Amino acid sequence: MAPLDIPFISVTADMPGLTPTQSANLGRVCQVIQDRLREPDLTLGKVAAASGISPRYVQKLLHNVGQGFAGYVRDCRLERCRADLADRCLGSLSITEICFRWGFNDAAHFSRSFRARYGLAPKDFRKASGVRWDEAWARMNCAERAAALAH
């Protein structure tokens, strides 16, 4: 599997420009986002409510570390999709299934966003990663695929 390049925000108690309380809140916000990436209807309001703070405060915390809410969520989802597209054990999933499983609800929008971020269409990225998808491949389990690739 390809290493993840998720724009995680490294939260420490002594982050420049943030108080220890702000750092703790930012850490909680980032964790909620990571835990709920698969939800297509993930919103700023839902993350704020789950974090116990206001939506405006979530925006302020993310802004203080150079991120916006929508962009951060999109980039995290794109990276999870990229990792799944490169994972040979997930070769049975179509590109549409992968993008939907990480919270995208429009395959065309996902494809455009993926190409803008990584410079390749998802199909081309998957092919370059050596992952194949076809009906026979889709019916194999991961161990069978691994054995087939070893030959």
Secondary structure, DSSP 8 states (H G I E B T S, - for coil): ------------TT-TT--HHHHHHHHHHHHHHHHTTT-TT--HHHHHHHHTS-HHHHHHHHHHTT--HHHHHHHHHHHHHHHHHT-GGGTTS-HHHHHHHTT---HHHHHHHHHHHHSS-HHHHHHHTT----HHHHHS-HHHHHHHHH-
